[in-house]
Each structure stands twice: as structure tokens, then as C-alpha cells.
Amino acid sequence: ITSPVAFDMLPLKLHPFSQSTPTGLDCVGWKRRISAPVITDGALDKTALTDDAGSEEDLYEEFRSAGHRYGHPGGGGEQLAINELISDGSVVYAEALWDHVTMDDQELGFKAGDVIEVMDATNKEWWWGRILDSEGWFPASFVRLRVNQDEPMEDYPLKVEGGKEDDSRRFGMGQTTKDQMRTNVINEIISTERDYIKHLKDICEGYIKQCRKRADMFTEEQLKIIFGNIEDIYRCQKKFVKALEKKFNKDHPHLSEVGSCFLEYQTEFQIYSEYCNNHPNACMELSRLTKVNKYVYFFEACRLLQKMIDISLDGFLLTPVQKICKYPLQLAELLKYTNPQHRDFKDVEAALNAMKNVARLINERKRRLENIDKIAQWQSSIEDWEGEDVLVRSSELIYSGELAKISHPQAKSQQRMFFLFDHQLVCCKKDLLRRDILYYKSRINMDDMEILDVEDGKDKDFNISVKNAFKLHCRDTEEVHLFCAKKPEQKQRWLKAFENERRQVQLDQETGFSITEVQKKQAMLNASKQHHAGKPKAVTRPYYDFLMRQKHPTLPTTLPQQQVFMLAEPKRKPSNFWQNISRLTPFRK
């Protein structure tokens, strides 16, 4: 869903011949239900809101019958503009954001970064395009239109013999092609920011303000779920756009120095993390409310009164999620057309890295919040659990595996399963008959421990010969725990995991990451409901898949763009191959 005229956001698309339910990925793989403002047939609920001006249904019908100019079908202003350009004979280019791998002869395959000539955009979901001699359909959500449609296909500035730049191609009064391209990007940044501010204002005044007047329909808690902290984002963006306009050179836009603005506000942009984390909850709440006619009419009346384009509320609420991940794309484009000698070059370069880090932090926090539900489900599968919940102190599973634990005073060796979370190491015992069932045995506070590498041979503390061993030593009580792995590489993985655990704790302290008590309690409550619903109390296959997917959250300094910005990447339809095979299997474990 996108605001087609104002924001140039990435739409969420479906194949025109697909019968599947429209879904999309907002960020970090967040699945979202896309709903359209379809009004159900039949009479309006008698409890619908009314006032002196009449019901929302009357207002809605009045606007529809009048052919209101903001109600263009599907909100396809941008799409119409593309088709007009194509029909006029103009060449329209789009740049691939992700790889499109296909085995269909009628589809066009490409890699991220490829430039595609758009030849037909009449269908909103799939466009027809060409790369060199190949033509075919491709998903519109995999590409974005070039900011600079006049940019030549080849890299530039053009080179002439001797390696010097060819400045013969100029625009206007001595302005080089590269300066003109930078002007285009600067103008796009400024114009989209102004439009975004209006968009936020419309949501705050057109929806939130009206909802607060109807206490009989909405509680404050509901409004917090639906709109999150979008009012805080609105206040932040108003200050940001003022800072941008101060740096904007109206006479010579290519000389504008906007990089410092992004650097100044990089910390404040972290408020988007709360909004992005809440967004799935907002979609679920809206989905629940829009099953009732009076809410559908109310939201549509709000949109029409505020003269907003024809997009449902959940589409409008997606825009901030898209916006924060569009900044790095715009800055990357700006850096591309900024000469290294430009006064803004270093700031734009630093701003690009800063905004990538902001998007990365939002993605990482979202992943961590999703993990707490899985951790709660894991704990509910453990038999004989004692003490506080794992989520009281931890929110990330760092590593897990089987080790031999050697205890004083008899130096007895016991095989145990260990789960290393941030701040604690949990010890469990496998059931003798059903090896997929675990029993809680103990836990170790990692904040008080130091890790000691033990050489192969006789250990003086335990007076036994050990191999592939390491110790955990408590600084306060001088207590020592001895562990042995089966193989040297397993020992090294554990030592690395302990380093990662300390690094994770430090990173959380630096970034201020924390999980609220409400989120912890809700995760444990959901896990408890699932358990009481009749699920076997055993470590199921999805749990092992969860373990295998765990990776240390300290991300590399350089990430492919498609990994950092997963905001609007379409959800691919999963293969049913293994599911079909499993149904044919006569015996199961």
C-alpha cells in the first residue's frame, strides 16, 4: 500500500493471476493483512455514530455520489502518470531493489541494481519491462522508479580519452549533468518530506482527533494500539523538515548541504523503533474493528473529511514504517551524484551510514521482540521449571548444545543440555525414554562469571584428566564449574558464544534496549494458553528450527542493501514440496 502521489513509497503487490490472500512484509519479515476500504452491503448498524450532520453512511454516500476528486479508484495517481509518459513515447526506467529469479518464460528475471525499461504499467501488481533483448512480466514491488529519468544508461560523468571527465553535456547556465542529477535528488528529498508532513498531519487531525471525540467507540488504549507514537513522530518530523529547508539552496539546489540534518536527527529517528514494533498490533486491531460496519463508515468519513487520497487507514499507517527505510535509499542516490570535492560529501556519506544503522537497529529490535514469544514457548515446554522466568532477565538465545558437566566433590560427569541466553546459562536434562523432553535442573548467572580456557590434561582443581574443557569461575564466591565438549570445534564454538553473550549485554546497555513488563507477561500468557490448549509439553521441531535460525545480533559493518531494508519486500509463496512429502510418509517419529 502506498500513497501514490505524495510519497513515492514502495507498493505491496500481487501477481494479477494469483488467488492468494494479499499479504506483505512491512519490516523484518512482519506479515501484514492488507485491507481495502470496502463497504459491506446492507443497512448500517443502528448503533453507528450520528451527529447533527447525519450518519457517517450518509456522509460517505454524499461524497461518493458527488464524485469527490480525492476518491480516484485505487489511488493510482502515480501509475496513471507512468502510463501517460509511456503513451507519450517517453522512456521510463526503474531500478531493481531485489533479485527476481523466475523459471517462467513470460516473466523477466533480473538482479538487484539492474535497470529495467518499463513498457507497460497498466496493471498495478505486475509490469511489463525490458532488459537488453529480454522482455517479460515482473513484480512492481521489486523495483523503484528512478529519481532521474534523464540519467543515461551508462555510468557517468562520461570519460573521454585521457581519462578526464567530459563536461560538454550541460544543463542550463553552466550546470553539469551530475549537478542536475543532484538537484533532482535534493528536490525529491525536500518535496517528499513536505508531503510526508502533510500525511502525518492528516492522520493526527483527520483520524486521531476525530476518534478522541468518540469515547463510545474508542478507548485511549485502543488508540495507542492503532496509532502508536505517530504523534511523537509528527512532532519530530516537523522539526526535521524545518532544518532541511534551512539548508536548502533555492537558487542552486545542487549546492544544498543537507547531510548534517540527517546526522543531527539520527538519534531522534530511533523513535520509529517503537512505532514499527507496534505496527503489527495496529493492523490486527484495525482488522478486528473493520469487521463492524460502523467503524468502516467512520474511518472512511474521516478520510473524506480530511480530503485524503483513496487508501484505507492501515495503508496510511504503513507509511512511517516505509519512510524510515527510504532515507538510506535517498541518501545513497544523493551520494552517487555528489562530487567528493563538494562541501556536503562527507556529511552525506556519514548520514548514509547513520541512517543505515537506524534502520538496522529497528530491524534488530523487531527481531528481538519476536523472539521473546519463542523463548516463552520454549520455557513452557520444559518440565519441572523452577524460579523466575527466563524473560525476567533475558531476551535472546545466544547458543545451545550438549556438554558434560563435572561437579564437586566426587568429580562426577553428567551429560546435560545447556542454553546460553543473555545474562544466564540454563541447564536441562533429557528424558531417558523421550529424548525430546527436557527437565529443568539449574541455571548460572553469567554476569558474575569469567570464562577460563582449560588445556587438555589433568586439571588440578578437580584432580581428573580432561579434554576439550573450559571453566566458569564466579568472581564473588570463587565457585568453579567445569565443562567438557565432545570435539575441539564444539569447545571453540562455546567460547565464542560466551564472548558474544557479553558483547550482546554491552550492546543492549549502549542502545538502551529493553523489554517492558507488559510484553514479558503477554508472551508468557500466550505461551501458557498454547500449552493448555493441548499441545504436548515437548521440544517440538519448530523449536529446533528456532535454535538453528539464531545468529549473533552484532551485525557486520557492511550489509547488502536488500538485507538492511526488508521493509516492503513482497512475501514469496512458500513451496509445498516438503509438506506434500511429509503427508506421504507412512511412519513418523
Salt bridges, closest charged atoms under 4 A:
ASP8 OD2 - LYS326 NZ 3.43
ASP26 OD1 - ARG32 NE 2.95
ASP26 OD2 - HIS279 ND1 2.91
GLU95 OE1 - ARG144 NH2 4.00
GLU107 OE1 - HIS100 NE2 3.25
GLU117 OE1 - ARG130 NH2 3.08
GLU135 OE2 - ARG130 NH1 3.40
GLU151 OE1 - ARG146 NH1 3.66
GLU151 OE2 - LYS336 NZ 3.38
ASP167 OD2 - ARG170 NH2 3.84
GLU188 OE2 - LYS326 NZ 3.70
GLU193 OE2 - LYS323 NZ 3.16
ASP202 OD2 - LYS198 NZ 2.95
ASP216 OD1 - ARG214 NE 3.68
GLU220 OE2 - ARG212 NE 3.53
GLU231 OE2 - ARG212 NH1 3.04
ASP232 OD1 - ARG235 NH2 2.36
GLU245 OE2 - ARG194 NE 2.98
GLU257 OE2 - ARG343 NE 3.31
GLU268 OE1 - LYS239 NZ 3.48
GLU274 OE2 - LYS224 NZ 3.60
GLU285 OE2 - ARG288 NH2 2.67
GLU300 OE2 - ARG303 NH2 2.61
ASP310 OD1 - ARG303 NH2 3.72
ASP314 OD2 - ARG32 NH1 3.68
GLU333 OE1 - ARG144 NH2 3.06
ASP344 OD2 - ARG182 NH2 2.90
GLU364 OE2 - ARG367 NH2 2.66
GLU396 OE2 - ARG367 NH2 3.03
GLU396 OE1 - ARG368 NE 3.25
GLU402 OE1 - LYS430 NZ 3.69
ASP436 OD2 - ARG434 NH2 3.24
ASP447 OD2 - ARG393 NH2 2.60
ASP447 OD1 - HIS423 ND1 3.06
ASP447 OD1 - ARG502 NH2 2.75
GLU450 OE2 - HIS473 ND1 2.75
ASP453 OD1 - LYS491 NZ 2.57
ASP459 OD1 - LYS471 NZ 2.73
ASP461 OD2 - LYS471 NZ 2.62
GLU478 OE1 - HIS473 NE2 2.79
GLU479 OE2 - HIS481 NE2 3.38
GLU499 OE1 - LYS496 NZ 3.92
GLU501 OE2 - ARG502 NH2 2.67
ASP508 OD2 - ARG368 NH2 2.92
GLU517 OE2 - LYS520 NZ 3.59
ASP545 OD1 - ARG541 NE 3.41
